[in-house]
Amino acid sequence: MKEPAVSADPTQVLAFETDCHIFADCGFPAPGLHSFLFEPIFGHADSNLYFNKTMLLALLGSIIIVGFFWAAFRKPKVVPGKLQMVAEAGYDFVRRGVVYEIIGKKEGEKYVPLVVSLFFFVWVMNLWSIVPLAQFPVTSIIAYPAGLALIVYVLWVSLTFKRHGFVGAFKNFTGYDKSLGAVLPMSMTIELFSNLLVRPFTHAVRLFANMFAGHTLLLLFTIASWYLLNGIGIAYAGVSFVMVLVMTAFELFIQAVQAYVFVLLTCNYIQGALAESH
């Protein structure tokens, strides 16, 4: 059976996938890294100065979030309308359910705008995965989670130095505890490596990996539904399509959970920077 040719152009791969069926002279066009590559809308990829679908979705998502909250709060009322009520519910969920619970009301109030912005940005970037025509989670491209994690990392490190000074920050990063005795040097080395290198990496990869895997599974069952939609394969195509629906519902849940986990960890890091020790 003929296998799909490797191509740098995702549109060629997509054309192959839509023309390929189980009884045609082709193998199953499984999703892969090519499914996460997009041709520039304008500009050229080789120049590193271009604008593609992922960037467009990120820009549209940002406009939608800003537009939604602006429309909800531009003329706030004592008795809120439906839009203001929804916006207040989302804002209050993050403020009270995440920031106040972890950082505390007094210390955490100043960080509420940042955490609310992070939550809704991550959530909307995730939601693009199930939006018709878009159908791609922006956060499945590592640059976006890495950029957000870098913002949190810089804030956490700067807050630690500002609150504790150099010596106090060093103790905070290394988990200094003289009661550990002989194992203290090894413990401090592990803690320093974990906090300054592993922590920002896992903060970004946790979000990226979940969205990458979820999108791949959705693609797998969607392509399989089309691939099997021929002859006796129709019955199997029906099962695969049911899995598309199930995975879409599951993705809705995971998208919200990942946004929540991202800001939960953000607040944990801020709280750790403000506390006397880990």
Beta strands, then each sheet from edge to edge (+ up, - down):
strand 1: 42-44
strand 2: 49-51
sheet 1: 1+ 2-
end
